[in-house]
Amino acid sequence: MSDFDARQVAQRIDTILDILVAGDTHSAINNLEILKAELLAQAQDEQENKSGPTKSPWEI
């Protein structure tokens, strides 16, 4: 997920709920873990981009 899209996340959660209703808890948990990792990676990327470029120690 390159860009945060609430609709896409909602659709993926909907799919995971469908998997749970079907009784495949292992696959549902696996998909939740994948979604979580992607969201955390995206949040980390956004945090790094906000910090701006790092300055060299000799720059004032």
C-alpha positions as CSV (number, residue, x, y, z in Angstrom):
1,M,0.0,0.0,0.0
2,S,1.9,3.0,-1.3
3,D,-0.7,5.6,-0.2
4,F,-3.2,5.5,2.6
5,D,-6.6,4.9,1.2
6,A,-9.3,4.5,3.8
7,R,-11.6,2.8,1.3
8,Q,-9.0,0.2,0.4
9,V,-8.3,-0.5,4.0
10,A,-12.0,-0.9,4.7
11,Q,-12.4,-3.3,1.7
12,R,-9.5,-5.4,3.0
13,I,-11.0,-5.5,6.5
14,D,-14.3,-6.5,4.9
15,T,-12.6,-9.4,3.1
16,I,-11.0,-10.5,6.4
17,L,-14.4,-10.4,8.1
18,D,-15.8,-12.6,5.2
19,I,-12.9,-15.0,5.8
20,L,-13.7,-15.2,9.5
21,V,-17.4,-15.8,8.8
22,A,-16.3,-18.7,6.5
23,G,-14.5,-20.2,9.5
24,D,-10.9,-19.8,8.3
25,T,-9.5,-18.1,11.4
26,H,-5.9,-18.9,10.4
27,S,-6.1,-17.1,7.1
28,A,-8.0,-14.2,8.7
29,I,-5.3,-13.7,11.3
30,N,-2.6,-14.0,8.7
31,N,-4.3,-11.3,6.6
32,L,-4.6,-9.0,9.6
33,E,-0.9,-9.4,10.3
34,I,-0.1,-8.5,6.7
35,L,-2.4,-5.5,6.8
36,K,-0.9,-4.3,10.1
37,A,2.7,-4.6,8.8
38,E,1.8,-2.6,5.7
39,L,0.2,0.1,7.7
40,L,3.1,0.3,10.2
41,A,5.6,0.5,7.3
42,Q,3.6,3.3,5.7
43,A,3.5,5.2,9.0
44,Q,7.2,4.8,9.4
45,D,7.8,6.1,5.9
46,E,5.6,9.1,6.6
47,Q,7.5,9.8,9.8
48,E,10.8,9.7,8.0
49,N,9.6,12.1,5.3
50,K,8.3,14.6,7.9
51,S,11.7,14.7,9.7
52,G,13.2,16.3,6.6
53,P,16.8,15.9,5.4
54,T,19.4,15.2,7.9
55,K,22.1,17.9,8.3
56,S,25.7,17.2,8.4
57,P,27.3,17.8,11.8
58,W,29.3,20.8,10.4
59,E,26.3,22.7,9.2
60,I,25.0,25.4,11.4
